[in-house]
Amino acid sequence: MLKAVNAREFDMVASWSVDRLGRSLTDLLSILQNLRDKCVDLFLHQQGLDTSTTAGKAMFQMLGVFAEFERGIIRERVPTLGNTMKVLASLAVQFAIEPRPWSKRTPPRPKLGRPNAVGAS
């Protein structure tokens, strides 16, 4: 798509949403600047935003700020594997939990008694 923008094959790029376009505000602004340099506008379907207008350009920048904020909040809530393992290890030490021994064997099955000869099905 960027090759087509550079070749000026079209005058507007349509995207589903602002968060599909870039990961940070600086990414979004650089994409918008590259599009502006080539005289190409941007339309965001989900937000109903058209950057060919002044209000659309301002709204695009505000949406970029909130998209970056949302990604930061998600990053804070979702722990990394390393942090999760550290937390589990500290809990095991705190509560003196012994690690479960891992074995490839399955536990032995309980033995069943012999059925009675009479009435056994």
N, C-alpha and C positions, 0 to 999 in steps of 0.2 A: 504494500500500500504506500509506504514512504517513497518507493521508487516512482510510483505513479504521481505522487504529490510533487516530487522534484521535477518530473517531466511535465508538470502542470496539465495533466490529463483531465482533471476535474476541478471544480471550484468550491466544493464542500465535501467534508468528511463526516459521515454519520457513525456514531458510536452508541451502543446500548446505554451505557452509564459512565459517569465520570470515573468510578473506581475501576473500570475495565481499561482505562486509558493509561494510567500511571500509578506508581507506588507512593510518590511524595508530591508535595506542592511544587518543589523545584522541577520534578519531572514533568508535571502537568503544564507548568508555565513555559518550560523549554519546548514542549510539543506545540503549545499554542503559539509561541514565538516563531517556531519553524513554519507552522502553517501560515501565520501572518506574513512572514517574509516571502512566501510563495503566492500570496494573495488567495489563500484557501481558507474558508471558514469552517466552523465545527458545529455540528448539531448533535445534541445528546438527547436520545429518545426518552429515557426514563425520567429525566428532569424537565423535558420540554424546553431545552435551552438552545438558543441560536446565538453564536458569538459574532454574527455579523452586525449585531446591535451593541451599543454601549452598555446597556443594562445586562445583556447576555454575557459580555466579557466580565463585568463585575461579579455577576452571579457565579460564573465559572470559577473564578478565583476563590470565592467563599465556599463553594462545594468542595474544592480541592483541599481547603483547610480542614473541613469536617471529615473528609475521607481519610486524610492523614491521621487525624485525631482518633477515628474509629479503629484504624489499624494498630495504633499505639495501645489503645485500651485492650484490644484482643491479645496483643503480644504480652501485656502485663498479666492477663488472666490465664493464659495457657502456659503452664510451666514447661521448661525444656526437660528432656530426659535426664540430663545430668543433675538438674536441680531436684527432680523427683526422687532420684536415687539417693541424693544427699539427705533429703527430708526423711525418707524411709529408713535410712541407716541411723539417723539421729533418734527416730522414734523407737527403733529396735534397741538402741543403747539405753534410752530413757526408761523404757518399760521392761528391760531385760528379756526381750523376746529372742528365743533361740530360732535360728533359721531352720526352715523345714528341709530335711534331707531329700535331695532329688534322687530318684531311682528310676531305672528303666523298667524294673519289674513291677508288675501289678500286685496289689496286696492279695494275700491268700484268701480264697473263698471259704466261707464257713462250711463245715461238713454237715451234710443232711443225714438225719437218722434213717434207718431202713423202714420202709412202709410196712404196716401190719399186713399179714397175708389175707386176713379177712377184711373186706370192705375197702381194699386198696383199689384205686382206679387206674 
